Amino acid sequence: MSPPASHREDRDDFDGDFEAEIETVDLHGLTVEKALRRVSQALHAARVRGWSRLVIVTGAGWGNPDWKPVLRPRVEAWLRGPEGRAAGVRDVRRVHKEGALEVHLH
């Protein structure tokens, strides 16, 4: 069963070699702690459903007072670290003007 269309992105919105539609997780507005919890849940769901890729939208970070990315560096480090590997992450790359992470799963 597919999620609502609002949770899917068309390939033209992102860089790279994408399938026609890729499941996305939007972390805008979440604290780092809540974002990492949401990422963990999304990775688990993706593995259960047999998905090979997931896009995690962190935003570029320009919406905070310091004009520095907050979520992306923390989420990216988590995905590349032991927690991400244990959750099935094979590879991570920045996409969509560095406002999202494309995650490849085992």
Secondary structure, 3 states (H helix, E strand, C coil): CCCCHHHEEEHHHCCCCCCCEEEEEECCCCCHHHHHHHHHHHHHHHHHHCCCEEEEECCCCCCCCCCCCCHHHHHHHHHHCHHHHHCCEEEEEEECCCCEEEEEEC
